[in-house]
Amino acid sequence: MMKKLLSIATLAFATLTNINTFAQVPSFSWVKQIGGPSYESPTAMVLDATGNIYTVGRFNGTTDFDPSASVFTLTAFGGDDIFVSKLTVSGNFVWAKQFGGTAYDYGNSIAVDASGNVYTTGWFDGPADFDPGAGAATLTPAGGPSFGLTDVFISKLDASGNFVWVKQIGGNGVDKGNGIAVDASGNIFTTGAYSGTVDFDPNAPVSNLPSSGGTDNFISKLDASGNFVWAKKTGGSNYDESKAIVLDASGNIYTTGEYGGTVDFDPNAGVSNLTSLASLDIFVSKLDASGNFVWAKSIGGTYGSQFAAAIALDATGNVFTTGEFKATPSFPFTAGTTTLISFNSSSSDTYISKLDVAGNYLWTKGFGGINDEKPFAISADVSGNVYNIGYFGGTVDFNPGPGVNTLTTTLGSANDAYILKLDGTGNYVWATQLGGSGDDYGTCIALNSAGEIFTAGRFLGTVDFDPGAATTTLTAVGSWDTYIHKLGSLSSGISESYSENNILSLFPNPTTDVLNVFLGSAVADDTLKLEILNTFGQLVLTETMSGKHLELNTKELSSGLYIVKIYNNNTILSSQKIIKQ
């Protein structure tokens, strides 16, 4: 009997992919396409309690929003319009709705409550109808229908996509809704940026807040009926913009964004100043459910500007943020300082940072290459692992530790989408890419309790959306099309504990350190070859068998999904899946 565990160096050379562990990317489930002759771009995604998938974004021209053979088209009124789409957990079309007018309208964030009501926010810069049905609910920016003077909208649809209400926040400047969240009581929290003086009560009373000079951050709370509860603002004399918001189970409010100069992040009578080290730094802020200040932290450097992208919480209240940085930024927190060095001072790299519930610094990780890398979204699973999505160009090492795990864009001059998983301590788990003949961007990510991963983004040309050895391609209809993509959990496709047929039986399955391989009576007494491959199709273990039973040592395999194959000479007799835990 001869056993050979292939060296990682050999695998890296043979596959032209630098892989230091056999950690597995979850298996491909499906991909859906939304497209038309112009372009479509998703900006945010959320799942409801039953797994339905809601996406918000913008589109131009005529677009078919039904990814099946059926057709359901919407046509933009002039410039970019907003779309809201609902698919089932299997990716089947339920409905799609549009908001917009003849100017440019942007949907930036989406949330869903326990009843399936759908909330979105963004901005609009001309008269726009927010009733997707036969009625009309037209809003006009307070500054008038002039390009560049935008107001915030907050919209509510029911679970069937019917109009419930829309609210407007705005003044005579540029006002943007960037993030939205809903609590267990149906209260709606919106964050973004504004300039000048803005009335944050969307109904008859007035609740004005003047900005401090440039653009300021705001957090607004409405009840389930769209009535004003309160609004808070923070800002200084420079540019400040809150980019994203998330709530914990107690209703505490976390935001992240950029700020410049000195800013008081206590929106009430107290003072809690942060001062940026560069022209723009990142802030992470926590308020309680009533809008009272809890803490604020800064992430920054001494060169250039840093930009926030997204925020997420894990089950214990740890706070994950992501964004982009340049040059040699330092990330000072109260628990210490971590310095990240960008690979190219003229291009952006990505950071992922973790704070605990009290705002104490835990870790910050970075990755990048000579071209731009930009994250768009972040999410955490029930075990505290963190997932990041965005795009990259050229060759990038996605392992923020001492190991090297590189991906290279499919077409050297284009960008590919990436999905990255780190564990709760910031260690690399896996990374994969989606790419093809044009620029491809991953912009949205959401997880369910089963560990399944849903992503969305936009793509050009032809792209293979299966990260494994198989191929599943889509081709964009015109310019950018939207994709909605599902990866299964590592146990996807195998639920039984014992896999058996008349040729090959494997036990236990899932396995840990030892896998028992049994050959059935249909197999002649001969010397056979056994192979184990990972989901990339890479050979990770070989074995010769001369009997009916083999105890196979699988201890050195990383957790994940594998394929076991039995050969007689060059003929495959049987193949089965196993899970290594």
Secondary structure, 3 states (H helix, E strand, C coil): CCEEECCHHHHHHHHCCCCCCCCCCCCEEEEEEEECCCCEEEEEEEECCCCCEEEEEEECCEEECCCCCCCCEEECCCCCEEEEEEECCCCCEEEEEEEEECCCEEEEEEEECCCCCEEEEEEECCCEECCCCCCCCEECCCCCCCCCCCEEEEEEECCCCCEEEEEEEECCCCCEEEEEEECCCCCEEEEEEEEEEEECCCCCCCCEEEEEEEEEEEEEEECCCCCEEEEEEEECCCCEEEEEEEECCCCCEEEEEEECCEEECCCCCCCCEEECCCCEEEEEEEECCCCCEEEEEEECCCCCECEEEEEEECCCCCEEEEEEECCCCEEEECCEEEECCCCCCCCCEEEEEEECCCCCEEEEEEEECCCCEEEEEEEECCCCCEEEEEEEECEEECCCCCCCCEEECCCCCCEEEEEEEECCCCCEEEEEEEEECCCEEEEEEEECCCCCEEEEEEECCEEECCCCCCCCEEECCCCCEEEEEEECCCCCCCCCCCEECCCEEEECCCECCEEEEEECCCCCCCCEEEEEEECCCCEEEEEEECCCEEEEECCCCCCEEEEEEEEECCEEEEEEEEEEC
